[in-house]
Amino acid sequence: MIFQVGAALLDACVLSALRREDTYGYVLTQTLMGTLEISESTLYPVLRRLQKDELLSIYDRPHMGRNRRYYSITDKGLRQADVYRTDWREYKSRVDSLILADGGKGADIASGGPGAGSGGPGGGVYDDSDGAGAKLDGSDRAGGGLNLAANGARGDSDDSGAMDIVAGGGARGSEEGGLS
């Protein structure tokens, strides 16, 4: 994942995981690794800081002749977890409204609006994987739009079999005024 996890988000995740049950460091790391990219070497300083801030308490429990250190969320930690949960909902809602919002140029193509196969200069969506240039919505080929061209249909340099997505103001590719 390309998004970095800040200290507050990591604290929120740790407290949320411990809200379910007390656990020891290795299990907590494995639980968090299911959601975040985190290592034990990252987690233990966080646990020490949360303990110092009285959000966690620790206790030892014997396991196979050794003591295993368990972490437990405190009442103060539960209150902080509630604050994080409330703040997360608001933050997530704001980010979702920006990143996941419909509208703009991409929505035109997906919704059939201007530039999405309107039949004229507005463009269209073309499947050029076989070199025949079939327009997916059946309208004419004039104007810009989105051209899906398979490897080889436009003289691609590699043989990966990947699809090229070409958006442009011309009918096809850079030779005819489009973007490639």
C-alpha positions in Angstrom: 0.0 0.0 0.0 1.3 3.4 -0.9 -0.3 5.4 1.9 1.8 6.0 5.0 0.5 5.2 8.4 0.9 8.1 10.9 1.3 7.8 14.6 -2.3 8.7 15.4 -3.7 6.1 13.0 -1.4 3.4 14.3 -2.4 4.3 17.9 -6.1 4.0 16.8 -5.5 0.6 15.2 -3.7 -0.7 18.2 -6.3 0.5 20.7 -9.1 -0.9 18.5 -7.4 -4.3 18.3 -6.9 -4.4 22.0 -10.5 -3.3 22.6 -11.5 -6.8 21.4 -9.2 -8.8 23.7 -6.0 -8.6 25.6 -3.1 -10.1 23.6 0.6 -10.3 23.4 2.9 -8.5 20.9 3.3 -11.1 18.2 -0.4 -11.8 17.9 -1.1 -8.0 17.9 1.5 -7.6 15.1 -0.1 -10.3 13.0 -3.6 -8.8 13.6 -2.4 -5.4 12.4 -0.4 -6.8 9.5 -3.8 -8.0 8.1 -4.6 -4.3 7.6 -1.4 -2.3 7.7 2.2 -2.8 6.7 3.8 -3.0 10.1 6.6 -4.9 11.8 7.2 -5.9 15.4 10.1 -3.4 15.5 7.6 -0.6 14.7 4.9 -1.9 17.1 6.8 -2.2 20.3 7.8 1.5 20.7 4.1 2.3 20.1 3.1 -0.1 22.8 5.6 1.4 25.2 4.4 4.9 24.4 0.7 3.9 24.9 1.6 2.3 28.2 3.4 5.4 29.3 0.4 7.5 28.4 -1.7 5.1 30.5 -3.8 4.0 27.5 -2.5 0.4 28.0 -1.5 -1.8 30.9 0.7 -4.8 30.8 0.8 -8.1 32.6 2.7 -11.3 32.2 1.2 -14.8 31.9 3.2 -18.0 31.9 3.4 -19.9 28.6 5.5 -23.0 28.1 7.9 -22.2 30.9 8.3 -18.5 30.0 6.3 -15.4 30.7 4.5 -13.8 27.8 3.7 -10.1 28.1 0.1 -9.2 27.4 -1.3 -5.8 26.6 -4.7 -4.6 27.9 -6.5 -1.4 27.1 -7.3 0.8 30.1 -10.4 2.8 30.7 -8.5 5.9 29.6 -7.5 3.9 26.5 -11.1 3.0 25.8 -12.1 6.7 25.9 -9.2 7.5 23.6 -10.3 4.7 21.2 -13.8 6.2 21.1 -12.3 9.6 20.2 -10.2 8.0 17.5 -13.3 6.2 16.2 -15.3 9.4 16.0 -12.4 11.3 14.4 -11.8 8.5 11.9 -15.4 8.5 10.7 -15.3 12.2 10.0 -11.8 12.0 8.4 -12.8 9.0 6.3 -16.0 10.7 5.2 -14.0 13.8 4.0 -11.4 11.8 2.2 -14.0 9.6 0.6 -16.0 12.7 -0.6 -12.9 13.8 -2.4 -11.4 10.6 -3.7 -14.5 8.6 -4.4 -16.7 11.4 -5.6 -18.5 11.1 -8.9 -18.2 13.9 -11.3 -15.6 15.5 -13.5 -14.0 14.1 -16.6 -13.9 10.4 -15.5 -17.6 10.4 -14.7 -18.5 11.6 -18.3 -16.9 8.4 -19.7 -18.5 6.1 -17.2 -22.0 7.7 -17.3 -22.3 8.1 -21.0 -22.2 11.9 -20.7 -20.2 14.3 -22.9 -17.2 12.6 -24.4 -18.6 9.2 -23.8 -19.8 8.0 -27.1 -22.1 10.8 -27.9 -21.9 10.0 -31.6 -20.1 13.1 -32.7 -17.2 15.3 -31.8 -17.8 14.4 -28.1 -15.8 11.2 -28.6 -16.6 7.7 -27.6 -15.1 4.4 -26.3 -13.3 2.2 -28.9 -12.1 -1.4 -28.6 -9.2 -1.6 -31.0 -7.8 -4.8 -29.7 -8.2 -6.5 -33.1 -7.1 -3.5 -35.2 -10.6 -3.1 -36.6 -11.5 -0.1 -34.5 -14.9 -1.2 -33.3 -16.6 1.5 -31.2 -18.1 -0.1 -28.1 -21.2 2.1 -28.1 -21.9 1.8 -31.9 -21.6 5.6 -32.6 -19.3 7.0 -35.2 -15.5 7.3 -34.8 -15.2 11.1 -35.1 -13.8 13.1 -32.3 -11.9 12.2 -29.2 -12.7 9.6 -26.6 -11.2 6.6 -25.1 -9.4 4.0 -27.2 -8.6 0.6 -25.8 -5.9 -0.9 -28.0 -4.3 -4.3 -27.3 -0.6 -4.9 -27.6 0.4 -4.8 -31.3 -2.6 -2.9 -32.6 -0.6 0.3 -32.4 2.9 -1.0 -32.8 3.7 -1.3 -29.1 7.3 -2.1 -28.3 6.8 -4.9 -25.8 4.9 -8.3 -26.0 3.3 -8.1 -22.5 -0.2 -8.5 -23.8 -1.3 -5.6 -21.6 -3.9 -3.2 -22.8 -3.1 0.4 -23.7 -5.7 3.0 -22.8 -5.4 6.0 -25.1 -7.4 9.1 -24.5 -7.2 11.8 -27.1 -8.7 14.5 -29.1 -8.1 12.7 -32.4 -9.5 9.4 -33.7 -6.5 7.3 -32.6 -3.0 7.4 -31.2 -0.4 10.2 -31.3 0.0 10.1 -35.1 -3.6 11.4 -35.5 -3.5 14.0 -32.8 -4.5 12.0 -29.7 -2.5 11.2 -26.6 -0.6 8.0 -26.2 
